[in-house]
């Protein structure tokens, strides 16, 4: 042993040896990083992004079908109301309605 070294110098060497123990596993992790990082991202997209998006897509497709049916019913009703409005603006139709009401009212009063 050399006289210039303290006896605790062997223990001081253990501190830097910890990173040497981790160097090989960290090297393997770094070496395979181009493989596992995309895999982790794909899993995250699949579990947190794609499944909810697909279920939302199904839900919205059903809502689109329901709204389409409602829209068609409203268009049919609008057509009916437009025809009624045009008829009510027609003087011939108004006169016919007036006569029907008079005849219906007179028949009811006589009975």
C-alpha positions as CSV (number, residue, x, y, z in Angstrom):
1,X,0.0,0.0,0.0
2,X,1.1,3.5,-0.6
3,X,1.6,5.8,2.2
4,X,-0.2,8.7,0.5
5,X,-3.5,7.0,0.3
6,X,-5.9,6.9,3.2
7,X,-7.4,3.6,4.2
8,X,-10.9,4.7,3.2
9,X,-10.0,5.1,-0.5
10,X,-11.4,1.7,-1.4
11,X,-14.8,2.7,-0.1
12,X,-14.7,5.9,-2.1
13,X,-14.5,3.9,-5.3
14,X,-17.8,2.2,-4.7
15,X,-19.7,5.5,-5.4
16,X,-18.7,5.7,-9.1
17,X,-19.2,2.0,-9.6
18,X,-23.1,2.4,-9.3
19,X,-23.3,4.1,-12.6
20,X,-21.2,1.3,-14.1
21,X,-23.7,-1.2,-12.9
22,X,-26.5,0.8,-14.5
23,X,-24.5,1.4,-17.7
24,X,-25.3,-1.9,-19.3
25,X,-29.1,-1.9,-18.6
26,X,-29.3,1.8,-19.6
27,X,-27.3,1.0,-22.7
28,X,-29.8,-1.7,-23.6
29,X,-32.7,0.6,-23.0
30,X,-31.2,3.3,-25.1
31,X,-30.3,0.7,-27.8
32,X,-33.9,-0.6,-28.1
33,X,-35.5,2.9,-27.6
34,X,-36.3,3.3,-31.4
35,X,-38.4,0.1,-31.1
36,X,-40.3,0.5,-27.8
37,X,-41.0,4.3,-28.0
38,X,-43.2,3.8,-31.2
39,X,-44.8,0.7,-29.6
40,X,-45.7,2.7,-26.5
41,X,-47.1,5.5,-28.7
42,X,-49.2,3.1,-30.7
43,X,-50.5,1.5,-27.6
44,X,-51.4,4.9,-26.2
45,X,-53.1,5.9,-29.4
46,X,-55.0,2.6,-29.5
47,X,-56.1,2.6,-25.9
48,X,-56.6,6.3,-25.3
49,X,-57.3,7.7,-28.8
50,X,-58.6,5.2,-31.3
51,X,-61.1,3.3,-29.2
52,X,-62.9,6.4,-27.9
53,X,-62.8,7.9,-31.4
54,X,-64.4,4.8,-32.9
55,X,-67.1,4.7,-30.3
56,X,-67.8,8.4,-30.8
57,X,-68.0,7.7,-34.5
58,X,-70.6,5.0,-34.0
59,X,-72.6,7.3,-31.6
60,X,-72.5,10.2,-34.1
61,X,-73.5,7.9,-37.0
62,X,-76.6,6.9,-35.0
63,X,-77.4,10.5,-34.2
64,X,-77.0,11.4,-37.9
65,X,-79.5,8.7,-38.8
66,X,-82.0,9.9,-36.2
67,X,-81.6,13.6,-37.2
68,X,-81.9,12.6,-40.9
69,X,-85.3,11.0,-40.2
70,X,-86.4,14.0,-38.2
71,X,-85.3,16.3,-41.0
72,X,-87.3,14.3,-43.6
73,X,-90.4,14.5,-41.4
74,X,-90.0,18.2,-41.0
75,X,-89.6,18.7,-44.7
76,X,-92.8,16.8,-45.3
77,X,-94.6,18.9,-42.7
78,X,-93.3,22.0,-44.2
79,X,-94.6,21.0,-47.6
80,X,-98.0,20.4,-46.2
81,X,-98.0,23.8,-44.4
82,X,-96.8,25.6,-47.5
83,X,-99.7,24.0,-49.5
84,X,-102.2,25.0,-46.8
85,X,-100.8,28.6,-46.8
86,X,-101.1,28.8,-50.6
87,X,-104.6,27.5,-50.4
88,X,-105.6,29.9,-47.7
89,X,-104.3,32.8,-49.8
90,X,-106.5,31.6,-52.8
91,X,-109.8,33.5,-53.0
92,X,-111.6,30.6,-54.6
93,X,-110.5,28.3,-51.8
94,X,-111.7,30.9,-49.2
95,X,-115.1,31.1,-50.9
96,X,-115.4,27.3,-50.9
97,X,-114.6,27.2,-47.2
98,X,-117.1,29.9,-46.4
99,X,-119.9,28.0,-48.3
100,X,-119.0,24.8,-46.5
101,X,-119.2,26.5,-43.1
102,X,-122.5,28.1,-44.0
103,X,-124.0,24.8,-45.3
104,X,-122.6,22.9,-42.3
105,X,-123.9,25.5,-39.9
106,X,-127.4,25.5,-41.4
107,X,-127.6,21.7,-41.4
108,X,-126.6,21.6,-37.8
109,X,-129.1,24.2,-36.8
110,X,-132.0,22.4,-38.5
111,X,-131.3,19.1,-36.7
